[in-house]
């Protein structure tokens, strides 16, 4: 049974005319228990001295010793591929996978995701399950298969031509087709049915991730009413005027409010969601507690800023050689200054604006011509969609124009690498760079900014960060810019290139302390602590309800 926001009802039990003599001890007991439950999260959070995979596993064992955990995401944690030497596997570069894997390893639960590898079907059993990690299995991966038409409608269509531009407000018109919506709804139901089929208990903990599954929480709720459902929305939530564009806005909101806990990256996105519900649904909203009640069911809205796993440190003495190696790779001198941009090739990332800010820097400060380059790593994504094809062409043309204008025979100011890079290679680029440019036009969080900070064991380097990335609410020692203001970004780039080492060190130390402490395991742990508190509260209320029923039965006829 879902939490029903019973505080008011509990107080009512202690009023005259409500069998107060018989219920007063019960009410006092309930109030004491609920206070203990509500104080549990802060005490447990303080007891986790180090947020790490081991700390997360310990937290899970202590709070959910016999509870079942089921994860739902579009991306799978392991992908099997056919290779020259047989079937191989790899983990995708994903913050979600990094954060959730320790949970699954600790609880031996089930992860439900789309099968996408060329050998994925070859390794599953008759029920589409495969034990993972492949070398030392600790949990189950349940794969869902989509036809090409289903993937086109659900993923490329509604999710990425509709919801993605709608939520990012990135000046790309959302496309909504009824056929895509039907496909999206059907695939959400398929994943929800898989949750029900995989559940071994009537009250599992279900973690549903991202905009691919807005309808799934309510679909699971209808079949597993006692489940604790946590949904995390990894992208921004727009204001209600923007969201009103969606033809199926009420259905989307109803689906998401099937969750017990609904998480966003920032309090601003939480506020936008609550205002959207207030505008389009009949609901009771408690602003102080950030809860929404619809038809007696309560959803808690919380901000959980996602982060990164802290990388293995390297010796500061290794940085000079690493910096030389990256520069030699691109034919640059050891003293050449480098800025790095690392993004998917997506129109929300502000890559074109970033290149134009470099152009403006070289116009205003020509002394940097031949002494500075920006390396832009841009991983291809959704390249079958027209907007993404057009955007890639625009990025290439803009970079070519700047290089023709300011490049020389042995130097280009823009080094454009439109290709996938493995995590270790990206880490090398981060450590070799003097500056990281994150100029997102709109982002839920943006983990590139935190990855750059975590990579700099030398405590040098400058982060230029868009005010429209969620990370800007946390990383206040970055140079915060408006990515649309090309001159402002160029000025920040000039300041970064000329920043004294002692100022770099002060800023970077502060940034590194924050990212290290508020890492990805803390993100996952905070959600689980809130889920644990909610489950304990529900169980206390159930005990009190049973006690109240006993008192009522003892009343004279």
VOTI-550201 format. One line per field, with one value per residue (C-alpha): residue number from 0; x, y, z. Coordinates in pm, 1 decimal. Last residue first. Layout:
k	[NUM;...]
east	[X;...]
north	[Y;...]
up	[Z;...]
% end
This chain:
k	[556;555;554;553;552;551;550;549;548;547;546;545;544;543;542;541;540;539;538;537;536;535;534;533;532;531;530;529;528;527;526;525;524;523;522;521;520;519;518;517;516;515;514;513;512;511;510;509;508;507;506;505;504;503;502;501;500;499;498;497;496;495;494;493;492;491;490;489;488;487;486;485;484;483;482;481;480;479;478;477;476;475;474;473;472;471;470;469;468;467;466;465;464;463;462;461;460;459;458;457;456;455;454;453;452;451;450;449;448;447;446;445;444;443;442;441;440;439;438;437;436;435;434;433;432;431;430;429;428;427;426;425;424;423;422;421;420;419;418;417;416;415;414;413;412;411;410;409;408;407;406;405;404;403;402;401;400;399;398;397;396;395;394;393;392;391;390;389;388;387;386;385;384;383;382;381;380;379;378;377;376;375;374;373;372;371;370;369;368;367;366;365;364;363;362;361;360;359;358;357;356;355;354;353;352;351;350;349;348;347;346;345;344;343;342;341;340;339;338;337;336;335;334;333;332;331;330;329;328;327;326;325;324;323;322;321;320;319;318;317;316;315;314;313;312;311;310;309;308;307;306;305;304;303;302;301;300;299;298;297;296;295;294;293;292;291;290;289;288;287;286;285;284;283;282;281;280;279;278;277;276;275;274;273;272;271;270;269;268;267;266;265;264;263;262;261;260;259;258;257;256;255;254;253;252;251;250;249;248;247;246;245;244;243;242;241;240;239;238;237;236;235;234;233;232;231;230;229;228;227;226;225;224;223;222;221;220;219;218;217;216;215;214;213;212;211;210;209;208;207;206;205;204;203;202;201;200;199;198;197;196;195;194;193;192;191;190;189;188;187;186;185;184;183;182;181;180;179;178;177;176;175;174;173;172;171;170;169;168;167;166;165;164;163;162;161;160;159;158;157;156;155;154;153;152;151;150;149;148;147;146;145;144;143;142;141;140;139;138;137;136;135;134;133;132;131;130;129;128;127;126;125;124;123;122;121;120;119;118;117;116;115;114;113;112;111;110;109;108;107;106;105;104;103;102;101;100;99;98;97;96;95;94;93;92;91;90;89;88;87;86;85;84;83;82;81;80;79;78;77;76;75;74;73;72;71;70;69;68;67;66;65;64;63;62;61;60;59;58;57;56;55;54;53;52;51;50;49;48;47;46;45;44;43;42;41;40;39;38;37;36;35;34;33;32;31;30;29;28;27;26;25;24;23;22;21;20;19;18;17;16;15;14;13;12;11;10;9;8;7;6;5;4;3;2;1;0]
east	[-2189.9;-1926.3;-1583.6;-1329.0;-1338.7;-1247.0;-939.0;-829.7;-879.2;-661.4;-385.1;-397.5;-376.9;-83.2;106.8;29.3;147.0;476.2;517.7;449.2;702.5;964.9;911.6;936.7;1256.4;1407.4;1312.1;1467.2;1785.2;1785.8;1761.3;2041.3;2259.8;2235.8;2355.2;2612.6;2749.8;2776.8;2999.5;2917.5;3237.1;3479.9;3292.9;3290.1;3653.8;3759.0;3582.0;3742.3;4087.2;4035.6;3949.4;4244.3;4483.4;4375.1;4421.8;4776.5;4852.0;4770.2;4474.7;4581.5;4425.4;4122.3;4068.4;4085.4;3833.7;3606.3;3626.8;3542.2;3243.9;3123.0;3171.4;2967.8;2671.1;2454.2;2668.6;2588.6;2893.7;3006.3;3384.0;3406.0;3434.7;3056.2;3043.8;2713.5;2435.5;2646.4;2618.8;2256.6;2381.0;2215.9;2478.5;2727.8;3064.9;3423.9;3646.6;4008.1;4315.2;4550.4;4507.2;4761.4;4511.4;4298.1;4073.4;3798.1;3753.9;3726.8;3479.8;3266.2;3229.3;3170.7;2885.9;2632.2;2336.8;1996.6;2138.7;2033.0;2234.3;2539.0;2865.6;3103.6;3457.8;3746.0;4072.9;4441.3;4395.2;4630.5;4434.6;4102.3;4254.2;4393.0;4053.5;3893.0;4134.4;4057.9;3682.9;3693.0;3657.6;3379.7;3432.2;3382.3;3723.9;3731.3;4060.2;3975.0;4259.9;4449.1;4828.0;5097.3;5008.0;4827.8;4478.9;4300.7;4045.7;4046.6;4033.4;3741.0;3545.7;3622.9;3494.6;3168.3;3118.9;3181.7;2945.6;2673.6;2698.5;2671.9;2363.0;2187.0;2243.1;2123.2;1807.3;1732.2;1744.9;1957.7;2261.7;2107.8;2456.2;2808.1;3063.4;3205.3;3556.0;3638.3;4002.3;4035.0;4364.3;4596.0;4939.6;4910.4;4673.7;4678.9;4843.1;4539.5;4336.9;4010.3;3968.2;4127.1;3888.1;3592.2;3680.5;3710.5;3364.8;3235.5;3355.9;3171.1;2849.9;2864.1;2917.7;2632.0;2547.6;2172.9;2231.0;2383.5;2708.5;2771.4;3009.3;3368.2;3519.1;3885.6;4090.8;4459.4;4753.5;5065.0;5381.8;5477.5;5434.6;5142.1;5144.2;4819.5;4973.0;5263.8;5023.3;4864.7;5206.0;5343.5;5052.8;5093.6;5466.3;5401.3;5118.7;5308.2;5472.6;5128.7;5103.5;4782.9;4452.5;4202.4;3885.8;3615.9;3278.4;3065.9;2772.1;2394.5;2217.1;1921.0;1639.2;1319.4;948.0;756.2;450.1;135.9;-163.3;-508.0;-648.6;-351.9;-130.1;181.6;459.3;727.6;705.7;659.9;482.1;207.7;20.2;-325.1;-396.8;-642.0;-401.6;-274.3;-148.0;-61.3;114.3;324.2;398.3;524.5;741.7;892.5;971.8;1144.4;1345.4;1457.4;1537.1;1798.9;1886.6;1535.8;1384.6;1034.0;971.7;658.6;614.6;279.1;305.1;523.4;243.6;-15.6;217.6;280.0;-91.4;-179.7;81.7;-33.8;-40.5;292.9;306.5;188.3;538.5;674.1;414.6;456.6;825.3;1070.1;1200.3;1567.2;1711.6;1791.3;1439.9;1476.4;1179.5;1162.9;881.8;825.5;600.4;279.7;44.3;224.4;-0.2;-142.9;182.2;388.1;179.9;186.2;567.9;599.7;442.4;745.8;977.5;1215.5;1242.8;1476.5;1534.2;1298.7;1418.4;1177.0;1197.6;997.7;668.7;473.4;787.0;961.1;929.9;1058.3;710.4;590.7;901.0;865.7;506.2;631.4;889.7;624.1;387.5;652.4;706.0;334.0;307.1;606.9;465.3;128.6;304.0;517.9;205.2;36.1;328.2;486.0;786.2;951.9;1083.6;1450.5;1518.6;1687.5;1399.2;1566.2;1243.0;1060.5;1375.3;1410.9;1039.1;943.7;1216.7;1410.5;1149.6;857.9;1046.2;1400.2;1317.4;951.1;875.2;1208.4;1282.5;945.1;1000.8;1346.4;1197.8;1257.9;1384.4;1382.0;1677.6;1675.7;2016.2;2045.5;2270.4;2600.5;2781.5;3164.1;3313.8;2998.8;2889.5;2615.6;2381.4;2174.6;1797.1;1587.5;1349.7;1486.5;1839.5;2045.3;2392.2;2309.3;2043.6;2296.8;2548.6;2501.8;2447.3;2129.6;1916.5;1687.6;1700.7;1569.4;1816.5;1731.4;1847.7;2143.9;2131.7;2493.8;2590.4;2273.3;2343.1;2708.8;2591.0;2355.9;2599.1;2848.0;2568.5;2387.7;2706.8;2740.8;3033.9;2892.2;3027.5;3185.9;3136.7;3304.1;3168.4;3415.7;3775.2;3706.4;3417.2;3044.6;2916.3;2765.9;2664.6;2665.9;2488.6;2190.2;2061.0;1684.3;1659.5;1457.8;1615.4;1460.5;1556.8;1420.0;1419.4;1563.7;1843.7;1711.7;1847.0;2162.9;2252.0;2184.4;2395.1;2678.6;2660.3;2671.2;2969.1;3153.9;3078.7;3197.4;3050.7;3288.7;3178.6;2835.4;2718.1;2620.6;2376.3;2231.1;2164.0;2018.9;1792.2;1664.5;1511.0;1183.2;1160.7;1218.4;959.2;717.9;772.5;707.7;392.4;267.3;324.8;155.1;-139.0;-161.6;-151.2;-427.2;-643.6;-860.6;-924.9;-954.2;-1244.2;-1267.9;-1517.7;-1250.9;-937.0;-640.8;-737.5;-740.0;-363.5;-310.7;-533.0;-324.3;-2.1;-153.2;15.1;-106.7;209.8;136.6;0.0]
north	[-283.3;-219.3;-114.6;-398.1;-429.1;-60.6;-114.7;-409.9;-198.8;72.5;-181.6;-305.0;53.3;112.2;-181.1;-63.6;287.4;148.7;-53.9;251.4;454.6;184.4;174.4;553.3;566.6;294.2;476.2;796.2;608.6;448.8;785.9;927.4;623.4;653.1;1013.8;937.3;666.4;915.4;1151.5;1440.3;1423.2;1388.5;1641.4;1901.7;1857.8;1865.3;2195.7;2363.0;2234.7;2344.8;2703.4;2750.6;2576.8;2779.3;3096.8;2988.7;2900.5;3247.3;3270.4;3390.1;3117.5;3107.7;3483.3;3463.2;3177.5;3374.8;3671.1;3442.8;3304.9;3659.8;3759.2;3460.7;3530.9;3227.3;3013.6;3236.2;3182.9;3051.0;3041.2;2743.0;2800.8;2771.0;2405.7;2322.0;2520.5;2528.0;2146.5;2177.7;2317.3;2640.7;2865.6;2708.5;2612.9;2714.1;2490.4;2591.9;2371.2;2286.1;2076.9;1821.2;1545.0;1690.1;1402.2;1469.6;1824.9;1710.7;1435.5;1688.2;1918.5;1622.8;1512.6;1756.5;1808.9;1825.4;2024.3;2326.8;2532.6;2340.6;2534.5;2304.2;2412.2;2242.0;2433.4;2348.3;2005.7;1708.6;1561.6;1584.1;1436.7;1143.3;1082.7;1077.8;800.9;599.8;625.4;496.6;749.2;752.5;962.6;1315.0;1454.0;1824.7;2002.5;2373.7;2630.7;2447.4;2449.0;2317.6;2491.3;2774.3;2811.0;3136.8;3189.1;2846.2;2685.9;2905.9;2822.5;2450.2;2441.8;2612.1;2378.7;2066.3;2175.7;2271.7;1934.0;1752.8;1959.5;1877.6;1506.3;1538.4;1722.6;1465.9;1164.0;866.6;1005.6;941.8;992.2;1053.5;1121.5;1473.0;1524.7;1891.8;1986.0;2363.4;2512.2;2783.9;2920.9;2957.0;3250.8;3344.4;3682.8;3760.4;3856.3;4009.9;3803.2;3494.7;3505.5;3557.1;3244.6;3049.0;3178.6;3064.9;2712.4;2707.3;2839.6;2555.7;2301.6;2430.2;2089.2;2083.4;2026.5;1685.9;1533.6;1367.2;1581.1;1633.8;1981.4;2038.3;2356.8;2334.1;2572.8;2497.7;2493.7;2135.3;2220.1;2075.5;1803.1;1641.8;1331.6;1542.8;1752.4;1446.8;1300.6;1627.9;1668.1;1309.3;1362.0;1680.4;1515.2;1213.3;1407.0;1470.6;1098.7;940.4;901.3;622.0;796.0;929.2;799.2;1076.3;1291.7;1305.8;1585.6;1430.2;1684.4;1547.7;1515.7;1277.3;1115.5;1035.5;832.7;935.8;1008.6;1235.9;1364.4;1562.4;1614.3;1879.8;1889.3;2266.9;2289.4;2042.0;1982.6;1827.1;1727.8;1785.3;1803.8;2046.0;2358.4;2216.4;1924.4;2166.6;2378.0;2067.3;1974.4;2321.3;2330.1;1993.9;2116.8;2419.6;2196.6;2030.4;1688.2;1541.6;1261.6;1119.4;910.0;699.4;679.8;640.0;1015.9;963.6;792.5;1049.8;1326.5;1161.0;1087.9;1449.7;1579.6;1368.9;1641.5;1781.4;2156.7;2223.4;2130.1;2463.7;2664.0;2436.8;2514.7;2252.1;1944.6;1890.0;1544.7;1247.3;1191.3;944.9;727.4;542.5;289.4;114.2;-179.7;-243.1;-171.3;-416.2;-446.2;-93.4;49.8;-102.6;77.8;395.8;389.4;285.1;590.0;820.5;539.1;670.7;997.1;852.9;566.6;345.0;204.6;-59.0;-167.7;-488.1;-521.4;-826.1;-1047.2;-1243.3;-962.4;-1067.8;-1100.4;-772.2;-586.3;-746.7;-625.5;-271.7;-307.0;-420.9;-146.6;117.6;-38.9;-13.5;346.7;451.9;270.7;442.4;778.0;720.5;644.2;959.2;1168.2;1445.6;1637.1;1885.7;2203.0;2261.6;2586.6;2406.2;2393.1;2084.6;1920.0;1952.7;1872.2;1535.7;1457.5;1458.5;1373.5;1171.1;988.6;993.0;903.8;776.3;562.9;453.8;486.1;394.1;132.4;-28.8;-27.0;-184.3;-452.8;-432.0;-705.5;-676.5;-816.9;-932.9;-888.4;-1089.4;-1022.6;-1133.9;-1298.9;-1314.2;-1314.5;-1208.1;-941.3;-1054.0;-1354.6;-1362.9;-1359.8;-1371.6;-1633.1;-1919.5;-1827.0;-1532.7;-1555.1;-1569.3;-1298.1;-1035.2;-1128.2;-824.3;-602.0;-397.3;-579.9;-323.2;-314.8;-486.3;-517.4;-783.4;-810.8;-977.9;-708.9;-600.6;-638.4;-455.0;-157.9;-144.2;-138.9;157.7;447.0;334.8;213.8;547.1;741.4;557.9;455.1;120.8;-194.0;-448.1;-806.2;-1046.9;-1337.3;-1517.2;-1430.0;-1219.6;-1050.3;-1094.4;-853.2;-874.6;-551.1;-510.2;-247.0;-215.6;118.3;176.2;152.9;-40.4;-157.5;-418.0;-446.5;-714.2;-660.0;-901.6;-697.2;-362.8;-99.8;-258.7;-460.3;-163.4;71.5;-181.0;-207.5;170.4;193.0;-73.5;101.8;427.6;710.0;730.0;803.2;648.7;697.0;1057.8;937.8;689.1;960.7;1196.1;926.5;794.9;1115.0;1063.1;705.2;802.9;1079.1;827.4;588.0;855.1;973.6;617.7;538.0;858.4;770.8;418.9;547.6;795.0;539.6;398.0;728.6;914.6;708.7;971.0;1207.6;1438.3;1469.3;1230.6;1036.4;1361.8;1399.2;1064.5;1170.0;1483.6;1283.2;1029.4;1130.8;818.5;613.8;344.1;0.0]
up	[1998.0;2261.7;2123.4;2125.1;1745.5;1714.6;1932.0;1714.1;1400.6;1550.3;1616.7;1256.3;1139.0;1373.2;1224.6;869.5;957.3;1086.0;764.6;549.0;746.3;712.3;336.4;308.3;513.3;296.8;-22.0;111.7;199.2;-146.5;-318.3;-104.2;-169.8;-548.5;-542.9;-270.9;-497.0;-783.6;-587.2;-356.9;-151.2;-442.1;-657.0;-377.1;-276.4;-642.1;-706.4;-404.1;-493.6;-854.6;-760.5;-524.9;-766.1;-1066.9;-862.0;-767.9;-1129.7;-1257.0;-1503.2;-1847.6;-2061.0;-1830.7;-1856.7;-2237.7;-2239.6;-2008.8;-2249.4;-2543.3;-2346.9;-2279.4;-2643.4;-2765.4;-2537.0;-2617.1;-2387.7;-2086.2;-1868.0;-1528.4;-1478.4;-1242.2;-868.7;-831.0;-928.2;-757.4;-925.7;-1245.9;-1259.7;-1374.4;-1704.5;-1817.7;-1654.5;-1891.8;-1746.6;-1820.3;-1606.2;-1551.8;-1509.6;-1226.8;-914.1;-1044.2;-963.5;-1242.8;-1353.1;-1096.4;-1226.7;-1587.6;-1493.3;-1303.0;-1604.2;-1835.1;-1605.1;-1742.9;-1500.9;-1669.7;-1957.3;-2161.1;-2410.6;-2295.5;-2307.4;-2120.5;-2210.2;-2027.9;-2000.5;-1967.0;-2123.4;-2077.2;-1785.8;-1968.8;-2285.1;-2088.5;-1926.3;-2271.0;-2374.8;-2060.9;-2120.8;-2477.6;-2756.8;-3018.0;-3329.0;-3455.1;-3359.3;-3449.9;-3386.6;-3396.6;-3386.5;-3659.4;-3680.8;-3914.2;-4240.5;-4065.9;-3925.4;-3845.7;-4125.4;-4282.9;-3937.7;-3832.0;-4150.1;-4120.8;-3760.7;-3860.9;-4159.0;-3952.1;-3674.6;-3924.6;-4102.1;-3770.5;-3686.3;-4012.3;-3962.1;-3602.3;-3702.1;-3974.2;-3738.3;-3850.6;-3670.3;-3329.8;-3179.9;-3308.7;-3031.6;-3049.5;-2910.6;-2964.6;-2924.6;-2890.1;-2996.8;-2866.7;-2955.9;-3334.1;-3302.2;-2932.4;-2997.1;-3213.9;-2905.3;-3027.4;-3344.8;-3191.3;-2896.2;-3131.5;-3328.5;-3004.9;-2906.8;-3246.8;-3178.2;-2844.8;-3003.3;-3255.2;-2976.9;-2760.5;-2612.9;-2689.5;-3063.5;-2994.9;-3117.5;-2782.4;-2589.3;-2483.0;-2524.5;-2444.5;-2434.7;-2515.9;-2474.9;-2680.7;-2467.6;-2563.8;-2936.1;-3129.5;-3394.7;-3279.6;-3120.3;-3002.7;-2797.8;-2636.4;-2547.1;-2413.7;-2169.2;-2049.6;-1993.4;-1793.1;-1591.6;-1458.9;-1173.8;-1028.5;-962.2;-1088.0;-907.8;-983.8;-1092.7;-854.6;-974.9;-1120.5;-1011.4;-1009.4;-825.2;-640.0;-616.9;-462.6;-544.9;-314.8;-473.4;-271.2;-386.1;-263.3;-607.8;-683.2;-402.1;-484.0;-231.3;-203.3;180.7;197.2;-138.0;-49.5;-374.6;-389.6;-747.2;-1029.4;-1321.0;-1587.1;-1413.2;-1073.1;-1240.3;-1445.3;-1136.6;-953.8;-1252.5;-1283.1;-910.9;-927.7;-1228.5;-1026.1;-726.7;-944.1;-1086.2;-1077.2;-868.7;-836.6;-526.1;-475.0;-850.2;-1029.2;-1061.8;-1369.1;-1559.4;-1463.6;-1581.3;-1919.0;-1967.0;-1891.6;-2136.1;-2428.3;-2696.5;-2571.1;-2637.4;-2279.9;-2166.5;-2284.7;-2093.7;-1789.6;-1750.1;-1872.7;-1687.2;-1759.1;-1840.4;-1613.9;-1475.6;-1187.1;-1095.3;-762.6;-718.2;-385.3;-478.1;-283.3;-574.1;-807.4;-1113.8;-1125.9;-987.5;-1267.8;-1530.4;-1321.3;-1312.7;-1681.8;-1846.3;-1839.0;-1945.9;-2214.2;-2022.5;-1763.7;-1524.8;-1328.9;-995.3;-859.3;-494.1;-469.5;-278.5;-398.9;-405.5;-683.3;-936.7;-1281.8;-1434.2;-1285.8;-1403.8;-1749.1;-1767.9;-1698.6;-1977.9;-2224.7;-2109.1;-2175.2;-2518.1;-2600.6;-2480.5;-2688.5;-2992.9;-2957.3;-2913.2;-3222.2;-3429.9;-3298.1;-3416.3;-3208.4;-3340.7;-3105.7;-3274.3;-3209.7;-3026.6;-2736.3;-2489.0;-2338.3;-2225.7;-2558.9;-2759.2;-2579.9;-2538.1;-2906.8;-3156.7;-2900.3;-2691.3;-2937.2;-3254.6;-3211.3;-2908.0;-2923.9;-3295.8;-3453.2;-3188.6;-3254.6;-3631.9;-3591.8;-3372.1;-3000.6;-2771.2;-2391.2;-2200.0;-1839.7;-1676.1;-1355.0;-1056.6;-900.3;-1189.7;-1173.7;-1524.3;-1714.9;-1468.7;-1508.5;-1532.6;-1855.4;-1889.9;-2206.0;-2056.0;-2267.9;-2159.9;-2285.9;-2447.6;-2818.5;-2809.2;-2696.7;-2966.8;-3193.9;-2891.8;-2835.3;-2578.9;-2418.5;-2040.6;-1726.6;-1437.0;-1177.3;-817.4;-652.1;-381.2;-355.8;-721.0;-820.8;-596.1;-702.5;-1068.7;-1021.2;-1021.5;-1285.6;-1514.9;-1485.4;-1546.7;-1875.9;-2092.3;-2205.3;-2039.6;-2270.1;-2384.2;-2624.4;-2826.6;-3050.6;-3129.7;-3439.1;-3261.9;-3200.3;-2938.9;-2590.4;-2416.8;-2040.1;-1826.3;-2064.6;-2187.3;-2187.9;-1812.0;-1553.2;-1227.0;-994.7;-627.3;-392.2;-18.4;236.0;392.0;264.6;502.4;639.4;329.8;103.1;315.0;313.8;-65.8;-97.7;135.4;-64.9;-395.0;-234.5;-29.3;262.3;618.2;569.6;930.2;855.1;590.1;838.6;1094.7;833.1;689.8;1023.9;1152.1;966.8;1090.7;1451.8;1427.0;1272.7;1561.5;1823.8;1646.8;1616.1;1982.4;2088.3;1866.0;2008.7;2364.8;2274.9;2092.7;2370.8;2546.2;2213.0;2078.9;1801.2;1970.4;2110.3;1895.1;1915.3;1602.6;1404.6;1459.9;1288.8;998.1;945.2;945.8;705.3;379.7;199.2;164.1;-93.0;0.0]
% end
